[in-house]
Amino acid sequence: MPWYYYVLAFVACLFLTNGVPHFVQGVSGNPFPSPFASPPGIGNSPPLVNAVWGFANWVAAAVLLWFFGPAGPGAWAGWILIGAGMLLMALMLSRHFGKTRAG
């Protein structure tokens, strides 16, 4: 695979992981920080906005993985990169939302 496939698969996993908290909080009916709040990323957005934002993140991830995701039995490096992208985004989100929701 060309090198940019790995970069785009990594970016897809950032979208995939970012969609989880927004979608879950949205369908749970809870306000949650989003880029559309005031201030962006810190203030709370309504549940509907978060559900749509989470789903939009998943659509972006699906499109990127469809076209640029690793395929086949020899694509272990791509899958490792996908796991690393998900872990990195999870760590970043846990720190950000932990600070935002605590204070």
C-alpha positions as YAML, in Angstrom:
chain: A
units: angstrom
residues:
- id: 1
  name: MET
  ca: [0.00, 0.00, 0.00]
- id: 2
  name: PRO
  ca: [1.18, 3.55, -0.63]
- id: 3
  name: TRP
  ca: [2.22, 5.49, 2.48]
- id: 4
  name: TYR
  ca: [-0.76, 7.85, 2.33]
- id: 5
  name: TYR
  ca: [-3.15, 4.90, 2.76]
- id: 6
  name: TYR
  ca: [-1.69, 4.44, 6.23]
- id: 7
  name: VAL
  ca: [-2.09, 8.13, 7.06]
- id: 8
  name: LEU
  ca: [-5.71, 8.18, 5.88]
- id: 9
  name: ALA
  ca: [-6.52, 4.96, 7.78]
- id: 10
  name: PHE
  ca: [-5.06, 6.60, 10.90]
- id: 11
  name: VAL
  ca: [-7.20, 9.72, 10.36]
- id: 12
  name: ALA
  ca: [-10.26, 7.52, 9.81]
- id: 13
  name: CYS
  ca: [-9.76, 6.00, 13.23]
- id: 14
  name: LEU
  ca: [-9.58, 9.43, 14.81]
- id: 15
  name: PHE
  ca: [-13.05, 10.11, 13.35]
- id: 16
  name: LEU
  ca: [-14.27, 6.65, 14.38]
- id: 17
  name: THR
  ca: [-13.22, 7.07, 18.00]
- id: 18
  name: ASN
  ca: [-14.38, 10.70, 18.24]
- id: 19
  name: GLY
  ca: [-17.85, 9.68, 17.07]
- id: 20
  name: VAL
  ca: [-18.39, 7.32, 20.01]
- id: 21
  name: PRO
  ca: [-18.80, 9.78, 22.93]
- id: 22
  name: HIS
  ca: [-20.82, 12.26, 20.89]
- id: 23
  name: PHE
  ca: [-23.20, 9.63, 19.56]
- id: 24
  name: VAL
  ca: [-23.62, 7.86, 22.91]
- id: 25
  name: GLN
  ca: [-24.26, 11.07, 24.82]
- id: 26
  name: GLY
  ca: [-26.63, 12.25, 22.10]
- id: 27
  name: VAL
  ca: [-28.77, 9.12, 22.06]
- id: 28
  name: SER
  ca: [-28.69, 9.10, 25.88]
- id: 29
  name: GLY
  ca: [-30.22, 12.57, 25.87]
- id: 30
  name: ASN
  ca: [-27.29, 14.23, 27.60]
- id: 31
  name: PRO
  ca: [-25.79, 17.58, 26.66]
- id: 32
  name: PHE
  ca: [-22.12, 17.18, 25.80]
- id: 33
  name: PRO
  ca: [-19.28, 19.41, 24.52]
- id: 34
  name: SER
  ca: [-18.97, 19.65, 20.75]
- id: 35
  name: PRO
  ca: [-17.30, 21.94, 18.20]
- id: 36
  name: PHE
  ca: [-20.65, 23.69, 17.74]
- id: 37
  name: ALA
  ca: [-20.99, 24.84, 21.36]
- id: 38
  name: SER
  ca: [-19.94, 28.16, 22.80]
- id: 39
  name: PRO
  ca: [-17.01, 28.07, 23.50]
- id: 40
  name: PRO
  ca: [-16.26, 25.35, 20.94]
- id: 41
  name: GLY
  ca: [-15.27, 22.04, 22.48]
- id: 42
  name: ILE
  ca: [-15.92, 23.24, 26.01]
- id: 43
  name: GLY
  ca: [-19.55, 24.36, 26.22]
- id: 44
  name: ASN
  ca: [-22.35, 21.81, 25.97]
- id: 45
  name: SER
  ca: [-24.35, 21.17, 22.82]
- id: 46
  name: PRO
  ca: [-27.86, 19.68, 22.81]
- id: 47
  name: PRO
  ca: [-28.20, 15.89, 22.51]
- id: 48
  name: LEU
  ca: [-29.51, 16.11, 18.93]
- id: 49
  name: VAL
  ca: [-26.42, 18.00, 17.79]
- id: 50
  name: ASN
  ca: [-24.16, 15.42, 19.43]
- id: 51
  name: ALA
  ca: [-26.01, 12.46, 17.93]
- id: 52
  name: VAL
  ca: [-25.71, 13.97, 14.44]
- id: 53
  name: TRP
  ca: [-22.06, 14.97, 15.01]
- id: 54
  name: GLY
  ca: [-21.19, 11.49, 16.23]
- id: 55
  name: PHE
  ca: [-22.87, 9.90, 13.23]
- id: 56
  name: ALA
  ca: [-21.14, 12.32, 10.84]
- id: 57
  name: ASN
  ca: [-17.79, 11.28, 12.34]
- id: 58
  name: TRP
  ca: [-18.67, 7.62, 11.71]
- id: 59
  name: VAL
  ca: [-19.64, 8.35, 8.11]
- id: 60
  name: ALA
  ca: [-16.33, 10.13, 7.53]
- id: 61
  name: ALA
  ca: [-14.46, 7.16, 9.06]
- id: 62
  name: ALA
  ca: [-16.40, 4.64, 6.98]
- id: 63
  name: VAL
  ca: [-15.71, 6.48, 3.74]
- id: 64
  name: LEU
  ca: [-12.00, 6.77, 4.48]
- id: 65
  name: LEU
  ca: [-11.70, 3.13, 5.55]
- id: 66
  name: TRP
  ca: [-13.70, 1.97, 2.54]
- id: 67
  name: PHE
  ca: [-11.29, 3.59, 0.13]
- id: 68
  name: PHE
  ca: [-8.04, 3.62, 2.11]
- id: 69
  name: GLY
  ca: [-8.35, 0.96, 4.79]
- id: 70
  name: PRO
  ca: [-6.07, -2.06, 4.96]
- id: 71
  name: ALA
  ca: [-7.31, -5.20, 3.27]
- id: 72
  name: GLY
  ca: [-6.10, -8.74, 2.93]
- id: 73
  name: PRO
  ca: [-4.16, -11.07, 5.18]
- id: 74
  name: GLY
  ca: [-0.86, -9.19, 4.74]
- id: 75
  name: ALA
  ca: [-2.22, -5.87, 5.96]
- id: 76
  name: TRP
  ca: [-1.20, -6.29, 9.60]
- id: 77
  name: ALA
  ca: [0.70, -2.98, 9.66]
- id: 78
  name: GLY
  ca: [-2.45, -1.12, 8.63]
- id: 79
  name: TRP
  ca: [-4.49, -2.76, 11.37]
- id: 80
  name: ILE
  ca: [-1.82, -1.94, 13.96]
- id: 81
  name: LEU
  ca: [-1.96, 1.69, 12.82]
- id: 82
  name: ILE
  ca: [-5.74, 1.68, 13.10]
- id: 83
  name: GLY
  ca: [-5.50, 0.40, 16.67]
- id: 84
  name: ALA
  ca: [-2.88, 3.03, 17.49]
- id: 85
  name: GLY
  ca: [-5.09, 5.77, 16.05]
- id: 86
  name: MET
  ca: [-8.05, 4.64, 18.12]
- id: 87
  name: LEU
  ca: [-5.96, 4.45, 21.30]
- id: 88
  name: LEU
  ca: [-4.39, 7.87, 20.72]
- id: 89
  name: MET
  ca: [-7.75, 9.54, 20.15]
- id: 90
  name: ALA
  ca: [-9.25, 7.77, 23.18]
- id: 91
  name: LEU
  ca: [-6.44, 9.09, 25.39]
- id: 92
  name: MET
  ca: [-6.79, 12.62, 24.02]
- id: 93
  name: LEU
  ca: [-10.58, 12.62, 24.41]
- id: 94
  name: SER
  ca: [-10.45, 11.22, 27.95]
- id: 95
  name: ARG
  ca: [-8.10, 14.02, 29.03]
- id: 96
  name: HIS
  ca: [-10.09, 16.75, 27.27]
- id: 97
  name: PHE
  ca: [-13.56, 15.67, 28.37]
- id: 98
  name: GLY
  ca: [-12.31, 14.80, 31.85]
- id: 99
  name: LYS
  ca: [-11.13, 18.39, 32.32]
- id: 100
  name: THR
  ca: [-14.20, 19.88, 30.64]
- id: 101
  name: ARG
  ca: [-16.75, 17.88, 32.60]
- id: 102
  name: ALA
  ca: [-14.96, 18.26, 35.93]
- id: 103
  name: GLY
  ca: [-14.71, 21.97, 35.87]
...
